Amino acid sequence: MCGRFVQAQSAQSYAAHFGAVVSLDEQVKPSWNVAPTDRVYAVAEHDGSRLLGAFRWGLIPWFAKDAKIGSRHINARAETAATAASFKDSFARKRCLIPADGFYEWEKFASGGKLPHFIHHGDGTPLALAGLWSSWKAPDGERVTSCTIITTRPNELVGPIHDRMPVVLPRESWDRWLSREVVDPTELTPLLAPAADGTLIEHPVSTLVNDVKNNYAECIAPLR
């Protein structure tokens, strides 16, 4: 799974990287320790244009009775996202890219304990995490937009650390993933593969990141 990631750049910076227009009525604070239910930036297509907006992390399906279910939907599995009840509508019509400066995975030790690792692009450019989004109407009439990150099997880099990783889409896949005209799962599921070997790097970091209250740049500093 992907339970924490980093989104520390400005909306304008992410929008420029993804060729999107900023469409916000709020500013999301930089975060080196994004946690479930936090507000995050995501890029989606609307009327043929890429827009960068703010979403709650943890997808709330349109049929949900309350927002609490979102905390269980921070991830969607690539193998079942197109057919699972909570995600299939979004998979067909509401796909997004979630910018990330990197993500964390925890390595388990046979002797007990876990060590977090920070996984990112070597050149510092944002990752394009494959995501889904949803718009849910709360009982009081408020409209809540939310998102989830799609995960898949690990690549060679992540495999020794964890058995899942988020789908990182290469630039050549962005148009197809975001297109509202592409609805056939057989055209989309091949995109949900592990990141190509050699495209990411990683280093272990302090267990500071284990506590969501710790939210500063030291969270991604290499462990000495």
C-alpha positions as CSV (number, residue, x, y, z in Angstrom):
1,M,0.0,0.0,0.0
2,C,0.9,3.7,-0.1
3,G,0.1,5.1,3.3
4,R,2.3,8.3,3.3
5,F,3.8,10.5,0.7
6,V,5.3,14.0,0.1
7,Q,3.6,16.9,-1.6
8,A,5.7,19.9,-0.6
9,Q,5.7,22.1,-3.7
10,S,3.3,24.9,-4.7
11,A,0.1,24.4,-6.7
12,Q,1.7,26.5,-9.5
13,S,4.8,24.4,-9.6
14,Y,2.8,21.1,-9.9
15,A,0.5,22.7,-12.5
16,A,3.4,23.8,-14.6
17,H,5.0,20.3,-14.5
18,F,1.7,18.6,-15.5
19,G,0.6,21.2,-18.0
20,A,-2.5,22.0,-15.9
21,V,-4.4,25.1,-14.9
22,V,-4.7,25.8,-11.2
23,S,-8.4,25.6,-10.2
24,L,-8.5,26.1,-6.5
25,D,-10.5,28.0,-3.8
26,E,-8.0,27.0,-1.2
27,Q,-4.3,26.5,-0.7
28,V,-2.9,23.1,0.4
29,K,0.0,23.5,2.8
30,P,3.3,21.8,1.9
31,S,3.6,18.4,3.5
32,W,6.5,16.1,3.9
33,N,4.2,13.6,5.7
34,V,0.8,13.4,3.9
35,A,-1.5,11.2,5.8
36,P,-4.9,9.7,5.0
37,T,-7.8,12.2,5.0
38,D,-5.4,15.1,4.4
39,R,-6.2,17.6,1.6
40,V,-3.9,17.0,-1.5
41,Y,-3.4,18.3,-5.0
42,A,-4.5,16.2,-7.9
43,V,-4.7,16.8,-11.7
44,A,-7.9,15.8,-13.6
45,E,-9.5,16.6,-17.0
46,H,-12.6,18.7,-17.3
47,D,-14.0,19.8,-20.6
48,G,-10.8,18.9,-22.4
49,S,-8.5,20.9,-20.1
50,R,-6.2,19.7,-17.3
51,L,-7.1,21.2,-14.0
52,L,-5.2,21.0,-10.7
53,G,-7.5,21.0,-7.7
54,A,-7.6,20.0,-4.1
55,F,-9.1,16.6,-2.9
56,R,-9.4,14.8,0.3
57,W,-7.2,11.7,0.3
58,G,-9.4,8.6,0.8
59,L,-12.0,8.1,-1.8
60,I,-15.7,8.5,-0.8
61,P,-17.9,6.6,-3.3
62,W,-20.9,8.5,-4.5
63,F,-23.2,6.0,-2.7
64,A,-21.5,6.3,0.7
65,K,-23.7,7.1,3.7
66,D,-21.0,9.1,5.4
67,A,-17.4,10.3,4.8
68,K,-15.8,7.9,7.2
69,I,-15.5,5.2,4.6
70,G,-12.9,7.3,2.8
71,S,-10.2,6.5,5.4
72,R,-10.4,2.8,4.2
73,H,-10.1,3.9,0.6
74,I,-6.7,5.6,0.5
75,N,-5.5,2.9,-2.0
76,A,-7.2,1.0,-4.8
77,R,-5.5,-2.2,-6.1
78,A,-4.6,-2.1,-9.8
79,E,-5.9,-5.7,-10.1
80,T,-9.4,-4.9,-9.0
81,A,-9.9,-1.1,-9.3
82,A,-11.9,-1.4,-12.6
83,T,-14.5,-3.8,-11.0
84,A,-14.6,-3.1,-7.3
85,A,-17.9,-1.5,-6.3
86,S,-16.2,1.5,-4.6
87,F,-13.9,2.3,-7.5
88,K,-15.4,1.1,-10.8
89,D,-17.4,4.3,-11.5
90,S,-14.3,6.5,-10.9
91,F,-12.1,4.1,-12.9
92,A,-14.4,4.5,-15.9
93,R,-14.9,8.3,-15.7
94,K,-12.9,10.0,-13.0
95,R,-9.2,9.3,-13.2
96,C,-6.5,11.7,-12.0
97,L,-2.7,12.2,-11.5
98,I,-1.6,12.8,-7.9
99,P,1.7,14.8,-7.8
100,A,4.2,13.5,-5.3
101,D,7.8,14.5,-4.5
102,G,8.1,10.9,-3.3
103,F,6.5,8.3,-1.2
104,Y,7.3,6.2,1.8
105,E,7.3,2.4,2.2
106,W,8.2,0.5,5.4
107,E,10.7,-2.4,5.4
108,K,9.8,-5.1,7.9
109,F,12.6,-7.0,9.7
110,A,12.3,-10.6,10.8
111,S,13.6,-9.6,14.2
112,G,10.8,-7.1,14.5
113,G,10.5,-3.4,13.8
114,K,10.1,-1.5,10.6
115,L,12.4,1.0,8.7
116,P,10.8,3.7,6.5
117,H,12.3,4.4,3.1
118,F,11.8,7.4,0.9
119,I,11.3,6.6,-2.8
120,H,11.5,9.3,-5.5
121,H,12.9,10.5,-8.8
122,G,16.6,11.1,-8.7
123,D,16.3,14.5,-10.5
124,G,13.7,15.8,-8.0
125,T,10.8,16.0,-10.5
126,P,7.4,15.1,-9.2
127,L,6.0,11.6,-9.6
128,A,2.7,11.1,-11.3
129,L,0.8,8.7,-9.1
130,A,-2.2,7.1,-10.8
131,G,-5.3,8.0,-9.0
132,L,-9.1,8.0,-9.0
133,W,-11.4,10.7,-7.8
134,S,-15.0,11.0,-6.7
135,S,-17.5,13.7,-5.9
136,W,-19.8,12.9,-2.9
137,K,-22.8,14.9,-1.7
138,A,-22.9,15.0,2.1
139,P,-26.3,14.8,4.0
140,D,-26.0,18.6,4.6
141,G,-25.6,19.2,0.9
142,E,-21.8,19.9,1.0
143,R,-20.0,18.5,-2.0
144,V,-16.8,16.7,-1.1
145,T,-14.2,15.7,-3.7
146,S,-11.9,12.9,-2.7
147,C,-9.2,10.7,-4.3
148,T,-7.3,7.4,-4.0
149,I,-3.9,6.2,-5.1
150,I,-3.7,3.0,-7.2
151,T,-1.1,0.5,-6.1
152,T,0.5,-2.5,-7.9
153,R,3.1,-5.1,-7.4
154,P,6.6,-3.7,-6.6
155,N,9.4,-3.2,-9.1
156,E,13.0,-4.4,-8.5
157,L,13.8,-1.4,-6.3
158,V,10.8,-1.5,-4.0
159,G,10.4,-5.3,-3.9
160,P,13.0,-5.8,-1.1
161,I,11.2,-3.2,1.0
162,H,7.5,-3.8,0.5
163,D,5.2,-6.0,-1.5
164,R,3.1,-3.1,-3.0
165,M,3.9,0.3,-4.5
166,P,1.9,3.1,-6.0
167,V,1.6,3.2,-9.8
168,V,3.9,5.8,-11.2
169,L,2.8,6.8,-14.6
170,P,5.4,7.9,-17.2
171,R,4.7,11.1,-19.1
172,E,3.6,9.3,-22.3
173,S,0.7,7.7,-20.4
174,W,-0.7,10.9,-18.9
175,D,-3.0,11.8,-21.8
176,R,-4.6,8.4,-22.0
177,W,-5.0,8.0,-18.2
178,L,-6.7,11.4,-17.9
179,S,-8.9,11.3,-21.0
180,R,-12.6,11.2,-20.2
181,E,-13.2,9.6,-23.6
182,V,-11.3,6.4,-22.7
183,V,-13.6,4.2,-20.7
184,D,-12.6,0.7,-21.8
185,P,-10.7,-1.0,-18.9
186,T,-8.7,-3.1,-21.3
187,E,-7.1,0.1,-22.6
188,L,-6.3,1.4,-19.2
189,T,-5.2,-1.6,-17.0
190,P,-2.0,-2.1,-19.0
191,L,-0.9,1.3,-17.8
192,L,-1.0,0.2,-14.2
193,A,2.3,-1.6,-14.2
194,P,5.2,-1.2,-11.7
195,A,7.6,1.7,-12.5
196,A,10.3,0.8,-14.9
197,D,13.5,-0.3,-13.2
198,G,16.0,2.5,-13.0
199,T,13.5,5.3,-12.9
200,L,13.4,5.7,-9.1
201,I,15.9,5.8,-6.3
202,E,15.4,5.3,-2.6
203,H,17.1,5.8,0.8
204,P,16.2,4.9,4.4
205,V,14.9,7.7,6.6
206,S,14.3,8.4,10.3
207,T,11.2,6.9,12.0
208,L,10.1,10.5,12.5
209,V,7.8,9.9,9.6
210,N,5.9,7.3,11.7
211,D,4.1,10.1,13.6
212,V,1.9,12.3,11.4
213,K,2.6,15.2,13.8
214,N,6.2,15.3,12.4
215,N,5.8,17.2,9.2
216,Y,9.0,18.9,8.0
217,A,11.8,18.4,5.5
218,E,13.9,16.4,7.9
219,C,11.4,13.5,7.3
220,I,13.0,12.8,3.9
221,A,16.6,13.3,5.0
222,P,18.8,10.2,4.4
223,L,19.3,8.2,7.6
224,R,22.9,8.5,8.8
